[in-house]
Structures are given as C-alpha cells and as structure tokens.
Amino acid sequence: MYPNRHICQALEEMRACYETRNFAALLGLIEEVQSMANRMESGLEDNRDLKKLTEDRQRLSEQVDKLRAERDKLQPPAVEIEWEEEDE
C-alpha cells in the first residue's frame, strides 16, 4: 500500500479495471479498500470512545471534588502539636 493513499484512488483504479475489462488487480483493490474503510471505522469508534471517556473523567473528577469537600467539612481540623526540646 502506498503512503497517504486514499480510498478514492483505489476506487478510481477499480473503475479503470472495469472500463478496460482487466480484472486481474480487482481482488487486491477490493482488499485495499476494505482495509482502509475498516481503519476509518475503527478511528471513528476510537474518537467516540475517547470523547465518552473524557466526559466520564470530568464527571468523576467533579464527584471526587465534592466528596473531598464533604470529607473536609466532616473532619475536625488537624491540630499541630508543638514539641518542647529537652535540655540535656
């Protein structure tokens, strides 16, 4: 497969195969188009999943912040203990 090759280029080659009635390369072109289309579909699904996970992370982060604020409200403030140094 060529770098930066698009489905449209492969489809144009398929049309050329049909026009010339030379179907020798057709099976390879079909596989190439199917492979590119599968990668595009996978990329779309990955983007959808990434968006959903980002929204979930934001929602959970907000919940954690609320729970931390509630915890801090319920916990008594920490008291610092000052230790006296003993003279020897």
C-alpha positions as a LaTeX table, in Angstrom:
\begin{tabular}{lrrr}
\hline
Residue & $x$ (\AA) & $y$ (\AA) & $z$ (\AA) \\
\hline
Met1 & 0.00 & 0.00 & 0.00 \\
Tyr2 & 1.26 & 3.46 & $-0.83$ \\
Pro3 & 1.70 & 6.10 & 1.88 \\
Asn4 & $-1.17$ & 8.59 & 2.10 \\
Arg5 & $-3.24$ & 6.61 & $-0.37$ \\
His6 & $-6.96$ & 7.32 & $-0.22$ \\
Ile7 & $-9.98$ & 5.13 & $-0.85$ \\
Cys8 & $-10.94$ & 7.34 & $-3.78$ \\
Gln9 & $-7.69$ & 6.48 & $-5.55$ \\
Ala10 & $-8.31$ & 2.77 & $-5.11$ \\
Leu11 & $-11.90$ & 3.18 & $-6.33$ \\
Glu12 & $-10.66$ & 5.04 & $-9.42$ \\
Glu13 & $-8.35$ & 2.12 & $-10.16$ \\
Met14 & $-11.30$ & $-0.25$ & $-9.73$ \\
Arg15 & $-13.29$ & 1.79 & $-12.26$ \\
Ala16 & $-10.35$ & 1.65 & $-14.65$ \\
Cys17 & $-10.26$ & $-2.14$ & $-14.25$ \\
Tyr18 & $-13.93$ & $-2.29$ & $-15.17$ \\
Glu19 & $-13.59$ & 0.06 & $-18.15$ \\
Thr20 & $-10.71$ & $-1.95$ & $-19.61$ \\
Arg21 & $-12.26$ & $-5.26$ & $-18.54$ \\
Asn22 & $-8.92$ & $-6.15$ & $-16.94$ \\
Phe23 & $-9.94$ & $-7.65$ & $-13.61$ \\
Ala24 & $-6.52$ & $-9.01$ & $-12.62$ \\
Ala25 & $-5.94$ & $-6.37$ & $-9.90$ \\
Leu26 & $-9.55$ & $-6.11$ & $-8.77$ \\
Leu27 & $-9.35$ & $-8.52$ & $-5.82$ \\
Gly28 & $-6.32$ & $-6.71$ & $-4.43$ \\
Leu29 & $-8.06$ & $-3.36$ & $-4.78$ \\
Ile30 & $-11.15$ & $-4.69$ & $-3.02$ \\
Glu31 & $-8.98$ & $-5.85$ & $-0.11$ \\
Glu32 & $-7.22$ & $-2.49$ & $-0.02$ \\
Val33 & $-10.49$ & $-0.53$ & 0.09 \\
Gln34 & $-11.91$ & $-2.82$ & 2.76 \\
Ser35 & $-8.76$ & $-2.42$ & 4.87 \\
Met36 & $-8.84$ & 1.39 & 4.58 \\
Ala37 & $-12.56$ & 1.53 & 5.37 \\
Asn38 & $-12.07$ & $-0.71$ & 8.42 \\
Arg39 & $-9.34$ & 1.60 & 9.72 \\
Met40 & $-11.58$ & 4.64 & 9.20 \\
Glu41 & $-14.44$ & 2.99 & 11.07 \\
Ser42 & $-12.09$ & 1.99 & 13.86 \\
Gly43 & $-10.76$ & 5.56 & 14.08 \\
Leu44 & $-14.31$ & 6.93 & 14.31 \\
Glu45 & $-15.14$ & 4.49 & 17.09 \\
Asp46 & $-11.91$ & 5.35 & 18.91 \\
Asn47 & $-12.76$ & 9.07 & 18.73 \\
Arg48 & $-16.26$ & 8.40 & 20.05 \\
Asp49 & $-14.86$ & 6.30 & 22.90 \\
Leu50 & $-12.27$ & 8.97 & 23.70 \\
Lys51 & $-14.96$ & 11.65 & 23.90 \\
Lys52 & $-17.12$ & 9.47 & 26.18 \\
Leu53 & $-14.18$ & 8.61 & 28.44 \\
Thr54 & $-13.18$ & 12.28 & 28.67 \\
Glu55 & $-16.74$ & 13.18 & 29.71 \\
Asp56 & $-16.75$ & 10.34 & 32.27 \\
Arg57 & $-13.41$ & 11.50 & 33.67 \\
Gln58 & $-14.70$ & 15.07 & 34.03 \\
Arg59 & $-17.88$ & 13.87 & 35.74 \\
Leu60 & $-15.93$ & 11.62 & 38.14 \\
Ser61 & $-13.44$ & 14.39 & 38.88 \\
Glu62 & $-16.32$ & 16.66 & 39.88 \\
Gln63 & $-17.70$ & 13.92 & 42.14 \\
Val64 & $-14.30$ & 13.44 & 43.77 \\
Asp65 & $-14.04$ & 17.18 & 44.42 \\
Lys66 & $-17.50$ & 17.19 & 46.04 \\
Leu67 & $-16.62$ & 14.18 & 48.19 \\
Arg68 & $-13.34$ & 15.76 & 49.29 \\
Ala69 & $-15.14$ & 18.96 & 50.24 \\
Glu70 & $-17.70$ & 16.95 & 52.21 \\
Arg71 & $-14.92$ & 14.97 & 53.91 \\
Asp72 & $-13.10$ & 18.16 & 54.86 \\
Lys73 & $-16.31$ & 19.58 & 56.27 \\
Leu74 & $-16.89$ & 16.48 & 58.44 \\
Gln75 & $-13.30$ & 16.05 & 59.63 \\
Pro76 & $-12.08$ & 18.16 & 62.51 \\
Pro77 & $-9.20$ & 20.40 & 61.60 \\
Ala78 & $-5.78$ & 18.98 & 62.27 \\
Val79 & $-4.09$ & 20.29 & 65.39 \\
Glu80 & $-0.39$ & 20.92 & 65.29 \\
Ile81 & 1.49 & 19.64 & 68.29 \\
Glu82 & 4.49 & 21.60 & 69.37 \\
Trp83 & 7.17 & 19.52 & 70.98 \\
Glu84 & 9.39 & 21.05 & 73.56 \\
Glu85 & 13.03 & 20.26 & 73.21 \\
Glu86 & 14.60 & 18.69 & 76.26 \\
Asp87 & 17.78 & 20.21 & 77.54 \\
Glu88 & 20.45 & 17.75 & 78.44 \\
\hline
\end{tabular}
